[in-house]
Amino acid sequence: MRRPDPPGGGRSRRSAAAAEGGVVNGSTVERSLVNGGGRVNWWWLIGDILLILVVAPVCILFLNKVMRPIFEIKAYADDILEHGVALTGTLDSVPKLVRTRELAGQARQNVGRYGAALQRLL
C-alpha cells in the first residue's frame, strides 16, 4: 500500500528542508553527507578520506620530485651568472689587442728594413 502524500505539496517537511539545505528540528542538514532520508552517504565519506590520505600525499610526492631538479637548475644558473660576470672583467683588455696587432705588424716592417740595411752594410 502506498502512503498518502502529506499535506502541503507532496513532500514531507524533512525532505523539503533537506533539499534546500535548511534546518530540521534545530539541526542543520548537509546535502553532501545526508540523503533525503537522513542516511549518511558513505561513498562520499570514503572518497573524502581517500582524497585526504592517499591522493594528497601522492601529489606532494610528485611535486617534490619536480621541485628538486628545479632548485638544482636554479643553482647552476646562479653559478653561471656569477662566473660570467667575473669573466667579463678579464675581457676589458680585448680592444687593446687590435692595437697590439697593428704595432706588431709595424715592428715586423721595421725589422725587415733593419735587416736589409745590415745586409747592405756587410
SESE-891935 format. One record per residue: residue number from 1; x, y, z of N, C-alpha, C, O in turn. Coordinates in Angstrom, 3 decimals. Example, Ala and Ser with C-alpha at 12.3 -4.5 7.8 and 13.67 -1.06 7.14 Angstrom:
2
<martor n="1" n_u="13.190" n_v="-5.690" n_w="7.800" ca_u="12.300" ca_v="-4.500" ca_w="7.800" c_u="13.200" c_v="-3.300" c_w="7.800" o_u="14.236" o_v="-3.319" o_w="8.465"/>
<martor n="2" n_u="12.850" n_v="-2.250" n_w="7.080" ca_u="13.670" ca_v="-1.060" ca_w="7.140" c_u="12.900" c_v="0.030" c_w="7.870" o_u="13.409" o_v="1.138" o_w="8.039"/>
END
This chain:
122
<martor n="1" n_u="0.804" n_v="-1.179" n_w="0.000" ca_u="0.000" ca_v="0.000" ca_w="0.000" c_u="0.856" c_v="1.255" c_w="0.000" o_u="1.933" o_v="1.297" o_w="0.595"/>
<martor n="2" n_u="0.373" n_v="2.232" n_w="-0.652" ca_u="1.099" ca_v="3.498" ca_w="-0.755" c_u="0.633" c_v="4.435" c_w="0.348" o_u="-0.556" o_v="4.546" o_w="0.645"/>
<martor n="3" n_u="1.627" n_v="5.112" n_w="0.951" ca_u="1.282" ca_v="6.093" ca_w="1.988" c_u="0.688" c_v="7.323" c_w="1.342" o_u="1.115" o_v="7.713" o_w="0.255"/>
<martor n="4" n_u="-0.257" n_v="7.923" n_w="1.964" ca_u="-0.827" ca_v="9.142" ca_w="1.387" c_u="0.163" c_v="10.290" c_w="1.482" o_u="0.941" o_v="10.372" o_w="2.432"/>
<martor n="5" n_u="0.131" n_v="11.179" n_w="0.492" ca_u="1.014" ca_v="12.340" ca_w="0.487" c_u="0.671" c_v="13.262" c_w="1.643" o_u="-0.504" o_v="13.480" o_w="1.940"/>
<martor n="6" n_u="1.693" n_v="13.806" n_w="2.299" ca_u="1.396" ca_v="14.734" ca_w="3.377" c_u="0.839" c_v="16.031" c_w="2.814" o_u="1.088" o_v="16.373" o_w="1.658"/>
<martor n="7" n_u="0.098" n_v="16.739" n_w="3.619" ca_u="-0.446" ca_v="17.997" ca_w="3.117" c_u="0.660" c_v="19.005" c_w="2.848" o_u="1.649" o_v="19.035" o_w="3.581"/>
<martor n="8" n_u="0.520" n_v="19.831" n_w="1.818" ca_u="1.496" ca_v="20.882" ca_w="1.540" c_u="2.338" c_v="20.617" c_w="0.334" o_u="3.441" o_v="21.157" o_w="0.256"/>
<martor n="9" n_u="1.900" n_v="19.820" n_w="-0.622" ca_u="2.623" ca_v="19.728" ca_w="-1.880" c_u="3.310" c_v="18.411" c_w="-2.136" o_u="4.117" o_v="18.342" o_w="-3.063"/>
<martor n="10" n_u="3.055" n_v="17.380" n_w="-1.397" ca_u="3.611" ca_v="16.078" ca_w="-1.720" c_u="4.968" c_v="15.792" c_w="-1.113" o_u="5.455" o_v="14.672" o_w="-1.273"/>
<martor n="11" n_u="5.603" n_v="16.707" n_w="-0.441" ca_u="6.907" ca_v="16.482" ca_w="0.196" c_u="6.755" c_v="16.595" c_w="1.699" o_u="5.989" o_v="17.414" o_w="2.208"/>
<martor n="12" n_u="7.487" n_v="15.771" n_w="2.384" ca_u="7.477" ca_v="15.919" ca_w="3.836" c_u="8.318" c_v="17.121" c_w="4.218" o_u="9.131" o_v="17.605" o_w="3.430"/>
<martor n="13" n_u="8.117" n_v="17.583" n_w="5.407" ca_u="8.872" ca_v="18.755" ca_w="5.869" c_u="10.368" c_v="18.451" c_w="5.920" o_u="11.190" o_v="19.307" o_w="5.594"/>
<martor n="14" n_u="10.712" n_v="17.249" n_w="6.325" ca_u="12.117" ca_v="16.853" ca_w="6.447" c_u="12.804" c_v="16.829" c_w="5.078" o_u="13.897" o_v="17.375" o_w="4.928"/>
<martor n="15" n_u="12.176" n_v="16.205" n_w="4.085" ca_u="12.814" ca_v="16.114" ca_w="2.768" c_u="12.860" c_v="17.472" c_w="2.069" o_u="13.800" o_v="17.745" o_w="1.323"/>
<martor n="16" n_u="11.861" n_v="18.324" n_w="2.298" ca_u="11.886" ca_v="19.661" ca_w="1.703" c_u="13.006" c_v="20.489" c_w="2.297" o_u="13.693" o_v="21.209" o_w="1.572"/>
<martor n="17" n_u="13.204" n_v="20.401" n_w="3.613" ca_u="14.286" ca_v="21.153" ca_w="4.255" c_u="15.635" c_v="20.589" c_w="3.849" o_u="16.596" o_v="21.338" o_w="3.675"/>
<martor n="18" n_u="15.714" n_v="19.256" n_w="3.693" ca_u="16.979" ca_v="18.646" ca_w="3.277" c_u="17.345" c_v="19.068" c_w="1.865" o_u="18.518" o_v="19.299" o_w="1.572"/>
<martor n="19" n_u="16.360" n_v="19.170" n_w="0.992" ca_u="16.622" ca_v="19.569" ca_w="-0.389" c_u="17.085" c_v="21.012" c_w="-0.472" o_u="17.859" o_v="21.370" o_w="-1.360"/>
<martor n="20" n_u="16.617" n_v="21.837" n_w="0.444" ca_u="17.002" ca_v="23.243" ca_w="0.438" c_u="18.219" c_v="23.509" c_w="1.305" o_u="18.714" o_v="24.636" o_w="1.332"/>
<martor n="21" n_u="18.712" n_v="22.508" n_w="2.009" ca_u="19.864" ca_v="22.698" ca_w="2.886" c_u="19.502" c_v="23.472" c_w="4.128" o_u="20.333" o_v="24.197" o_w="4.676"/>
<martor n="22" n_u="18.263" n_v="23.326" n_w="4.583" ca_u="17.784" ca_v="24.127" ca_w="5.705" c_u="17.961" c_v="23.439" c_w="7.037" o_u="18.812" o_v="22.564" o_w="7.197"/>
<martor n="23" n_u="17.138" n_v="23.851" n_w="8.001" ca_u="17.232" ca_v="23.348" ca_w="9.364" c_u="16.004" c_v="22.511" c_w="9.655" o_u="14.882" o_v="22.929" o_w="9.369"/>
<martor n="24" n_u="16.208" n_v="21.321" n_w="10.227" ca_u="15.122" ca_v="20.437" ca_w="10.610" c_u="15.264" c_v="20.144" c_w="12.095" o_u="16.286" o_v="19.605" o_w="12.519"/>
<martor n="25" n_u="14.274" n_v="20.483" n_w="12.882" ca_u="14.258" ca_v="20.208" ca_w="14.317" c_u="15.513" c_v="20.736" c_w="15.014" o_u="16.019" o_v="20.090" o_w="15.931"/>
<martor n="26" n_u="16.015" n_v="21.880" n_w="14.604" ca_u="17.154" ca_v="22.511" ca_w="15.267" c_u="18.513" c_v="22.022" c_w="14.814" o_u="19.518" o_v="22.518" o_w="15.323"/>
<martor n="27" n_u="18.608" n_v="21.070" n_w="13.876" ca_u="19.915" ca_v="20.605" ca_w="13.392" c_u="20.048" c_v="20.918" c_w="11.907" o_u="19.074" o_v="20.847" o_w="11.158"/>
<martor n="28" n_u="21.247" n_v="21.262" n_w="11.493" ca_u="21.496" ca_v="21.614" ca_w="10.096" c_u="21.623" c_v="20.345" c_w="9.267" o_u="22.292" o_v="19.397" o_w="9.678"/>
<martor n="29" n_u="20.994" n_v="20.323" n_w="8.125" ca_u="21.067" ca_v="19.178" ca_w="7.224" c_u="22.061" c_v="19.524" c_w="6.127" o_u="21.883" o_v="20.521" o_w="5.427"/>
<martor n="30" n_u="23.112" n_v="18.712" n_w="5.966" ca_u="24.108" ca_v="18.937" ca_w="4.922" c_u="23.789" c_v="18.050" c_w="3.738" o_u="23.539" o_v="16.855" o_w="3.895"/>
<martor n="31" n_u="23.798" n_v="18.634" n_w="2.560" ca_u="23.455" ca_v="17.875" ca_w="1.365" c_u="24.505" c_v="16.842" c_w="0.983" o_u="24.155" o_v="15.779" o_w="0.470"/>
<martor n="32" n_u="25.786" n_v="17.125" n_w="1.217" ca_u="26.830" ca_v="16.241" ca_w="0.722" c_u="26.904" c_v="14.930" c_w="1.489" o_u="27.291" o_v="13.918" o_w="0.905"/>
<martor n="33" n_u="26.557" n_v="14.900" n_w="2.756" ca_u="26.689" ca_v="13.683" ca_w="3.545" c_u="25.365" c_v="13.013" c_w="3.856" o_u="25.352" o_v="11.843" o_w="4.239"/>
<martor n="34" n_u="24.257" n_v="13.712" n_w="3.705" ca_u="22.977" ca_v="13.151" ca_w="4.113" c_u="22.053" c_v="13.078" c_w="2.906" o_u="21.852" o_v="14.074" o_w="2.212"/>
<martor n="35" n_u="21.487" n_v="11.891" n_w="2.654" ca_u="20.479" ca_v="11.737" ca_w="1.609" c_u="19.171" c_v="12.335" c_w="2.099" o_u="19.066" o_v="12.787" o_w="3.239"/>
<martor n="36" n_u="18.194" n_v="12.330" n_w="1.237" ca_u="16.892" ca_v="12.857" ca_w="1.612" c_u="16.283" c_v="12.112" c_w="2.790" o_u="15.499" o_v="12.696" o_w="3.537"/>
<martor n="37" n_u="16.623" n_v="10.824" n_w="2.982" ca_u="16.057" ca_v="10.043" ca_w="4.067" c_u="16.802" c_v="10.202" c_w="5.367" o_u="16.413" o_v="9.585" o_w="6.358"/>
<martor n="38" n_u="17.843" n_v="10.988" n_w="5.418" ca_u="18.591" ca_v="11.203" ca_w="6.651" c_u="19.752" c_v="10.239" c_w="6.829" o_u="20.384" o_v="10.244" o_w="7.885"/>
<martor n="39" n_u="20.057" n_v="9.417" n_w="5.840" ca_u="21.177" ca_v="8.479" ca_w="5.947" c_u="22.460" c_v="9.147" c_w="5.473" o_u="22.437" o_v="10.018" o_w="4.603"/>
<martor n="40" n_u="23.559" n_v="8.734" n_w="6.045" ca_u="24.862" ca_v="9.266" ca_w="5.633" c_u="25.268" c_v="8.595" c_w="4.333" o_u="25.160" o_v="7.375" o_w="4.201"/>
<martor n="41" n_u="25.732" n_v="9.381" n_w="3.373" ca_u="26.205" ca_v="8.841" ca_w="2.104" c_u="27.644" c_v="8.399" c_w="2.300" o_u="28.563" o_v="9.218" o_w="2.271"/>
<martor n="42" n_u="27.836" n_v="7.110" n_w="2.497" ca_u="29.159" ca_v="6.576" ca_w="2.850" c_u="30.157" c_v="6.675" c_w="1.693" o_u="31.361" o_v="6.776" o_w="1.930"/>
<martor n="43" n_u="29.686" n_v="6.647" n_w="0.472" ca_u="30.610" ca_v="6.740" ca_w="-0.658" c_u="31.318" c_v="8.087" c_w="-0.686" o_u="32.507" o_v="8.160" o_w="-0.996"/>
<martor n="44" n_u="30.589" n_v="9.154" n_w="-0.363" ca_u="31.229" ca_v="10.474" ca_w="-0.304" c_u="32.241" c_v="10.519" c_w="0.831" o_u="33.323" o_v="11.085" o_w="0.677"/>
<martor n="45" n_u="31.902" n_v="9.934" n_w="1.957" ca_u="32.798" ca_v="9.932" ca_w="3.111" c_u="34.076" c_v="9.145" c_w="2.806" o_u="35.176" o_v="9.593" o_w="3.130"/>
<martor n="46" n_u="33.929" n_v="7.966" n_w="2.177" ca_u="35.093" ca_v="7.159" ca_w="1.798" c_u="35.934" c_v="7.905" c_w="0.767" o_u="37.162" o_v="7.896" o_w="0.850"/>
<martor n="47" n_u="35.290" n_v="8.548" n_w="-0.198" ca_u="36.020" ca_v="9.328" ca_w="-1.203" c_u="36.804" c_v="10.469" c_w="-0.585" o_u="37.942" o_v="10.726" o_w="-0.978"/>
<martor n="48" n_u="36.206" n_v="11.159" n_w="0.380" ca_u="36.906" ca_v="12.251" ca_w="1.063" c_u="38.115" c_v="11.750" c_w="1.835" o_u="39.178" o_v="12.371" o_w="1.815"/>
<martor n="49" n_u="37.945" n_v="10.613" n_w="2.520" ca_u="39.063" ca_v="10.047" ca_w="3.287" c_u="40.187" c_v="9.629" c_w="2.351" o_u="41.355" o_v="9.892" o_w="2.635"/>
<martor n="50" n_u="39.849" n_v="8.978" n_w="1.233" ca_u="40.880" ca_v="8.589" ca_w="0.264" c_u="41.589" c_v="9.810" c_w="-0.314" o_u="42.802" o_v="9.792" o_w="-0.523"/>
<martor n="51" n_u="40.835" n_v="10.858" n_w="-0.568" ca_u="41.433" ca_v="12.075" ca_w="-1.105" c_u="42.455" c_v="12.653" c_w="-0.133" o_u="43.542" o_v="13.068" o_w="-0.536"/>
<martor n="52" n_u="42.103" n_v="12.677" n_w="1.132" ca_u="42.997" ca_v="13.261" ca_w="2.136" c_u="44.191" c_v="12.359" c_w="2.425" o_u="45.318" o_v="12.841" o_w="2.536"/>
<martor n="53" n_u="43.954" n_v="11.045" n_w="2.549" ca_u="45.015" ca_v="10.140" ca_w="2.993" c_u="45.867" c_v="9.559" c_w="1.862" o_u="46.993" o_v="9.128" o_w="2.110"/>
<martor n="54" n_u="45.360" n_v="9.538" n_w="0.630" ca_u="46.116" ca_v="8.902" ca_w="-0.454" c_u="46.503" c_v="9.912" c_w="-1.536" o_u="47.682" o_v="10.049" o_w="-1.864"/>
<martor n="55" n_u="45.537" n_v="10.600" n_w="-2.075" ca_u="45.795" ca_v="11.454" ca_w="-3.237" c_u="46.660" c_v="12.654" c_w="-2.866" o_u="47.600" o_v="12.983" o_w="-3.591"/>
<martor n="56" n_u="46.359" n_v="13.305" n_w="-1.758" ca_u="47.139" ca_v="14.490" ca_w="-1.368" c_u="48.613" c_v="14.157" c_w="-1.125" o_u="49.468" o_v="14.881" o_w="-1.635"/>
<martor n="57" n_u="48.968" n_v="13.087" n_w="-0.363" ca_u="50.395" ca_v="12.772" ca_w="-0.209" c_u="51.078" c_v="12.395" c_w="-1.522" o_u="52.248" o_v="12.721" o_w="-1.723"/>
<martor n="58" n_u="50.357" n_v="11.709" n_w="-2.422" ca_u="50.957" ca_v="11.348" ca_w="-3.718" c_u="51.237" c_v="12.607" c_w="-4.530" o_u="52.281" o_v="12.701" o_w="-5.175"/>
<martor n="59" n_u="50.331" n_v="13.571" n_w="-4.510" ca_u="50.566" ca_v="14.841" ca_w="-5.216" c_u="51.758" c_v="15.584" c_w="-4.625" o_u="52.554" o_v="16.166" o_w="-5.363"/>
<martor n="60" n_u="51.886" n_v="15.569" n_w="-3.312" ca_u="53.027" ca_v="16.225" ca_w="-2.661" c_u="54.322" c_v="15.513" c_w="-3.030" o_u="55.344" o_v="16.168" o_w="-3.238"/>
<martor n="61" n_u="54.300" n_v="14.173" n_w="-3.116" ca_u="55.486" ca_v="13.413" ca_w="-3.514" c_u="55.912" c_v="13.778" c_w="-4.939" o_u="57.094" o_v="14.009" o_w="-5.195"/>
<martor n="62" n_u="54.956" n_v="13.830" n_w="-5.857" ca_u="55.282" ca_v="14.194" ca_w="-7.243" c_u="55.780" c_v="15.631" c_w="-7.331" o_u="56.698" o_v="15.922" o_w="-8.097"/>
<martor n="63" n_u="55.192" n_v="16.516" n_w="-6.566" ca_u="55.643" ca_v="17.906" ca_w="-6.556" c_u="57.082" c_v="18.001" c_w="-6.052" o_u="57.876" o_v="18.782" o_w="-6.576"/>
<martor n="64" n_u="57.416" n_v="17.206" n_w="-5.037" ca_u="58.784" ca_v="17.194" ca_w="-4.514" c_u="59.759" c_v="16.678" c_w="-5.564" o_u="60.869" o_v="17.196" o_w="-5.689"/>
<martor n="65" n_u="59.351" n_v="15.653" n_w="-6.324" ca_u="60.234" ca_v="15.111" ca_w="-7.366" c_u="60.459" c_v="16.110" c_w="-8.498" o_u="61.486" o_v="16.053" o_w="-9.175"/>
<martor n="66" n_u="59.528" n_v="17.011" n_w="-8.706" ca_u="59.690" ca_v="18.032" ca_w="-9.743" c_u="60.478" c_v="19.229" c_w="-9.212" o_u="61.285" o_v="19.811" o_w="-9.935"/>
<martor n="67" n_u="60.247" n_v="19.594" n_w="-7.959" ca_u="60.887" ca_v="20.787" ca_w="-7.407" c_u="62.382" c_v="20.588" c_w="-7.164" o_u="63.150" o_v="21.541" o_w="-7.297"/>
<martor n="68" n_u="62.816" n_v="19.378" n_w="-6.813" ca_u="64.245" ca_v="19.141" ca_w="-6.547" c_u="65.110" c_v="19.480" c_w="-7.767" o_u="66.084" o_v="20.218" o_w="-7.613"/>
<martor n="69" n_u="64.802" n_v="18.976" n_w="-8.981" ca_u="65.603" ca_v="19.378" ca_w="-10.151" c_u="65.489" c_v="20.865" c_w="-10.477" o_u="66.444" o_v="21.463" o_w="-10.974"/>
<martor n="70" n_u="64.346" n_v="21.460" n_w="-10.208" ca_u="64.197" ca_v="22.891" ca_w="-10.465" c_u="65.171" c_v="23.688" c_w="-9.600" o_u="65.794" o_v="24.636" o_w="-10.077"/>
<martor n="71" n_u="65.302" n_v="23.306" n_w="-8.336" ca_u="66.252" ca_v="24.008" ca_w="-7.458" c_u="67.694" c_v="23.761" c_w="-7.892" o_u="68.530" o_v="24.656" o_w="-7.766"/>
<martor n="72" n_u="68.006" n_v="22.560" n_w="-8.404" ca_u="69.359" ca_v="22.301" ca_w="-8.908" c_u="69.649" c_v="23.163" c_w="-10.132" o_u="70.742" o_v="23.718" o_w="-10.252"/>
<martor n="73" n_u="68.700" n_v="23.279" n_w="-11.026" ca_u="68.870" ca_v="24.119" ca_w="-12.217" c_u="69.074" c_v="25.566" c_w="-11.807" o_u="69.899" o_v="26.264" o_w="-12.397"/>
<martor n="74" n_u="68.338" n_v="26.025" n_w="-10.809" ca_u="68.496" ca_v="27.398" ca_w="-10.329" c_u="69.903" c_v="27.611" c_w="-9.772" o_u="70.506" o_v="28.660" o_w="-10.000"/>
<martor n="75" n_u="70.433" n_v="26.617" n_w="-9.040" ca_u="71.791" ca_v="26.739" ca_w="-8.505" c_u="72.811" c_v="26.818" c_w="-9.646" o_u="73.746" o_v="27.616" o_w="-9.587"/>
<martor n="76" n_u="72.632" n_v="25.987" n_w="-10.691" ca_u="73.538" ca_v="26.042" ca_w="-11.840" c_u="73.442" c_v="27.388" c_w="-12.555" o_u="74.462" o_v="27.944" o_w="-12.963"/>
<martor n="77" n_u="72.240" n_v="27.912" n_w="-12.708" ca_u="72.069" ca_v="29.209" ca_w="-13.381" c_u="72.726" c_v="30.327" c_w="-12.574" o_u="73.345" o_v="31.221" o_w="-13.150"/>
<martor n="78" n_u="72.598" n_v="30.286" n_w="-11.252" ca_u="73.258" ca_v="31.293" ca_w="-10.410" c_u="74.776" c_v="31.191" c_w="-10.526" o_u="75.469" o_v="32.208" o_w="-10.557"/>
<martor n="79" n_u="75.297" n_v="29.953" n_w="-10.590" ca_u="76.742" ca_v="29.745" ca_w="-10.730" c_u="77.242" c_v="30.279" c_w="-12.073" o_u="78.299" o_v="30.908" o_w="-12.134"/>
<martor n="80" n_u="76.496" n_v="30.034" n_w="-13.139" ca_u="76.880" ca_v="30.537" ca_w="-14.463" c_u="76.865" c_v="32.063" c_w="-14.476" o_u="77.762" o_v="32.691" o_w="-15.040"/>
<martor n="81" n_u="75.857" n_v="32.653" n_w="-13.861" ca_u="75.779" ca_v="34.114" ca_w="-13.814" c_u="76.964" c_v="34.697" c_w="-13.051" o_u="77.567" o_v="35.676" o_w="-13.489"/>
<martor n="82" n_u="77.296" n_v="34.096" n_w="-11.912" ca_u="78.412" ca_v="34.609" ca_w="-11.104" c_u="79.728" c_v="34.543" c_w="-11.867" o_u="80.480" o_v="35.517" o_w="-11.880"/>
<martor n="83" n_u="80.017" n_v="33.412" n_w="-12.503" ca_u="81.281" ca_v="33.273" ca_w="-13.229" c_u="81.276" c_v="34.047" c_w="-14.540" o_u="82.329" o_v="34.484" o_w="-15.004"/>
<martor n="84" n_u="80.106" n_v="34.221" n_w="-15.140" ca_u="80.031" ca_v="35.034" ca_w="-16.363" c_u="80.356" c_v="36.488" c_w="-16.088" o_u="81.027" o_v="37.137" o_w="-16.890"/>
<martor n="85" n_u="79.889" n_v="37.006" n_w="-14.961" ca_u="80.199" ca_v="38.390" ca_w="-14.593" c_u="81.686" c_v="38.535" c_w="-14.292" o_u="82.301" o_v="39.540" o_w="-14.648"/>
<martor n="86" n_u="82.264" n_v="37.525" n_w="-13.632" ca_u="83.703" ca_v="37.577" ca_w="-13.343" c_u="84.522" c_v="37.513" c_w="-14.641" o_u="85.588" o_v="38.121" o_w="-14.735"/>
<martor n="87" n_u="84.024" n_v="36.780" n_w="-15.629" ca_u="84.739" ca_v="36.651" ca_w="-16.899" c_u="84.734" c_v="37.958" c_w="-17.681" o_u="85.706" o_v="38.248" o_w="-18.379"/>
<martor n="88" n_u="83.692" n_v="38.741" n_w="-17.588" ca_u="83.637" ca_v="39.995" ca_w="-18.336" c_u="84.699" c_v="40.975" c_w="-17.861" o_u="85.126" o_v="41.837" o_w="-18.629"/>
<martor n="89" n_u="85.133" n_v="40.862" n_w="-16.611" ca_u="86.211" ca_v="41.723" ca_w="-16.120" c_u="87.528" c_v="41.446" c_w="-16.830" o_u="88.336" o_v="42.356" o_w="-17.012"/>
<martor n="90" n_u="87.754" n_v="40.186" n_w="-17.236" ca_u="89.003" ca_v="39.859" ca_w="-17.934" c_u="88.951" c_v="40.231" c_w="-19.414" o_u="89.985" o_v="40.251" o_w="-20.081"/>
<martor n="91" n_u="87.774" n_v="40.521" n_w="-19.927" ca_u="87.644" ca_v="40.867" ca_w="-21.341" c_u="87.793" c_v="42.356" c_w="-21.607" o_u="87.639" o_v="42.790" o_w="-22.748"/>
<martor n="92" n_u="88.089" n_v="43.148" n_w="-20.588" ca_u="88.248" ca_v="44.589" ca_w="-20.776" c_u="89.436" c_v="44.929" c_w="-21.674" o_u="89.427" o_v="45.969" o_w="-22.332"/>
<martor n="93" n_u="90.452" n_v="44.078" n_w="-21.713" ca_u="91.659" ca_v="44.378" ca_w="-22.499" c_u="91.566" c_v="43.881" c_w="-23.943" o_u="92.532" o_v="44.056" o_w="-24.686"/>
<martor n="94" n_u="90.482" n_v="43.283" n_w="-24.374" ca_u="90.354" ca_v="42.764" ca_w="-25.735" c_u="90.477" c_v="43.871" c_w="-26.784" o_u="91.149" o_v="43.642" o_w="-27.790"/>
<martor n="95" n_u="89.876" n_v="45.055" n_w="-26.621" ca_u="90.068" ca_v="46.093" ca_w="-27.640" c_u="91.538" c_v="46.509" c_w="-27.789" o_u="91.946" o_v="46.949" o_w="-28.864"/>
<martor n="96" n_u="92.322" n_v="46.376" n_w="-26.739" ca_u="93.736" ca_v="46.731" ca_w="-26.827" c_u="94.511" c_v="45.723" c_w="-27.670" o_u="95.605" o_v="46.034" o_w="-28.142"/>
<martor n="97" n_u="93.968" n_v="44.521" n_w="-27.868" ca_u="94.645" ca_v="43.522" ca_w="-28.697" c_u="94.711" c_v="43.956" c_w="-30.162" o_u="95.666" o_v="43.612" o_w="-30.858"/>
<martor n="98" n_u="93.736" n_v="44.688" n_w="-30.634" ca_u="93.747" ca_v="45.184" ca_w="-32.015" c_u="94.923" c_v="46.142" c_w="-32.210" o_u="95.646" o_v="46.064" o_w="-33.203"/>
<martor n="99" n_u="95.100" n_v="47.039" n_w="-31.254" ca_u="96.228" ca_v="47.997" ca_w="-31.333" c_u="97.566" c_v="47.257" c_w="-31.246" o_u="98.525" o_v="47.606" o_w="-31.934"/>
<martor n="100" n_u="97.617" n_v="46.230" n_w="-30.390" ca_u="98.854" ca_v="45.438" ca_w="-30.271" c_u="99.178" c_v="44.740" c_w="-31.587" o_u="100.346" o_v="44.659" o_w="-31.967"/>
<martor n="101" n_u="98.179" n_v="44.241" n_w="-32.279" ca_u="98.413" ca_v="43.577" ca_w="-33.558" c_u="98.936" c_v="44.559" c_w="-34.599" o_u="99.833" o_v="44.230" o_w="-35.375"/>
<martor n="102" n_u="98.377" n_v="45.760" n_w="-34.613" ca_u="98.866" ca_v="46.782" ca_w="-35.553" c_u="100.330" c_v="47.132" c_w="-35.272" o_u="101.138" o_v="47.242" o_w="-36.194"/>
<martor n="103" n_u="100.661" n_v="47.305" n_w="-33.991" ca_u="102.039" ca_v="47.642" ca_w="-33.633" c_u="102.996" c_v="46.505" c_w="-33.967" o_u="104.131" o_v="46.758" o_w="-34.370"/>
<martor n="104" n_u="102.564" n_v="45.267" n_w="-33.809" ca_u="103.428" ca_v="44.134" ca_w="-34.157" c_u="103.675" c_v="44.098" c_w="-35.661" o_u="104.780" o_v="43.775" o_w="-36.100"/>
<martor n="105" n_u="102.656" n_v="44.426" n_w="-36.454" ca_u="102.839" ca_v="44.479" ca_w="-37.916" c_u="103.831" c_v="45.564" c_w="-38.309" o_u="104.655" o_v="45.359" o_w="-39.200"/>
<martor n="106" n_u="103.757" n_v="46.731" n_w="-37.643" ca_u="104.704" ca_v="47.811" ca_w="-37.936" c_u="106.111" c_v="47.411" c_w="-37.514" o_u="107.075" o_v="47.726" o_w="-38.211"/>
<martor n="107" n_u="106.244" n_v="46.723" n_w="-36.386" ca_u="107.576" ca_v="46.296" ca_w="-35.928" c_u="108.173" c_v="45.292" c_w="-36.910" o_u="109.384" o_v="45.302" o_w="-37.130"/>
<martor n="108" n_u="107.365" n_v="44.442" n_w="-37.495" ca_u="107.875" ca_v="43.466" ca_w="-38.450" c_u="108.415" c_v="44.182" c_w="-39.691" o_u="109.444" o_v="43.787" o_w="-40.239"/>
<martor n="109" n_u="107.717" n_v="45.238" n_w="-40.132" ca_u="108.214" ca_v="46.007" ca_w="-41.266" c_u="109.537" c_v="46.680" c_w="-40.913" o_u="110.460" o_v="46.704" o_w="-41.727"/>
<martor n="110" n_u="109.630" n_v="47.222" n_w="-39.708" ca_u="110.869" ca_v="47.880" ca_w="-39.293" c_u="112.018" c_v="46.893" c_w="-39.187" o_u="113.153" o_v="47.218" o_w="-39.536"/>
<martor n="111" n_u="111.734" n_v="45.692" n_w="-38.709" ca_u="112.787" ca_v="44.669" ca_w="-38.613" c_u="113.248" c_v="44.286" c_w="-40.009" o_u="114.438" o_v="44.060" o_w="-40.230"/>
<martor n="112" n_u="112.322" n_v="44.211" n_w="-40.947" ca_u="112.695" ca_v="43.886" ca_w="-42.337" c_u="113.597" c_v="44.966" c_w="-42.920" o_u="114.579" o_v="44.663" o_w="-43.598"/>
<martor n="113" n_u="113.259" n_v="46.238" n_w="-42.653" ca_u="114.110" ca_v="47.322" ca_w="-43.147" c_u="115.472" c_v="47.301" c_w="-42.469" o_u="116.493" o_v="47.552" o_w="-43.109"/>
<martor n="114" n_u="115.485" n_v="47.001" n_w="-41.170" ca_u="116.749" ca_v="46.943" ca_w="-40.437" c_u="117.630" c_v="45.814" c_w="-40.986" o_u="118.840" o_v="45.983" o_w="-41.137"/>
<martor n="115" n_u="117.031" n_v="44.690" n_w="-41.277" ca_u="117.796" ca_v="43.559" ca_w="-41.849" c_u="118.356" c_v="43.909" c_w="-43.225" o_u="119.487" o_v="43.544" o_w="-43.545"/>
<martor n="116" n_u="117.578" n_v="44.607" n_w="-44.031" ca_u="118.035" ca_v="44.984" ca_w="-45.377" c_u="119.180" c_v="45.981" c_w="-45.266" o_u="120.126" o_v="45.914" o_w="-46.051"/>
<martor n="117" n_u="119.118" n_v="46.911" n_w="-44.303" ca_u="120.185" ca_v="47.881" ca_w="-44.113" c_u="121.449" c_v="47.175" c_w="-43.660" o_u="122.538" o_v="47.503" o_w="-44.132"/>
<martor n="118" n_u="121.331" n_v="46.223" n_w="-42.762" ca_u="122.521" ca_v="45.472" ca_w="-42.303" c_u="123.156" c_v="44.692" c_w="-43.448" o_u="124.380" o_v="44.589" o_w="-43.533"/>
<martor n="119" n_u="122.345" n_v="44.161" n_w="-44.301" ca_u="122.861" ca_v="43.370" ca_w="-45.413" c_u="123.626" c_v="44.269" c_w="-46.393" o_u="124.608" o_v="43.831" o_w="-46.991"/>
<martor n="120" n_u="123.182" n_v="45.531" n_w="-46.564" ca_u="123.892" ca_v="46.445" ca_w="-47.437" c_u="125.244" c_v="46.832" c_w="-46.827" o_u="126.236" o_v="47.022" o_w="-47.531"/>
<martor n="121" n_u="125.245" n_v="46.939" n_w="-45.518" ca_u="126.492" ca_v="47.325" ca_w="-44.851" c_u="127.526" c_v="46.206" c_w="-44.891" o_u="128.722" o_v="46.492" o_w="-44.940"/>
<martor n="122" n_u="127.139" n_v="45.037" n_w="-44.874" ca_u="128.093" ca_v="43.937" ca_w="-44.816" c_u="128.398" c_v="43.472" c_w="-46.156" o_u="129.189" o_v="42.543" o_w="-46.321"/>
END
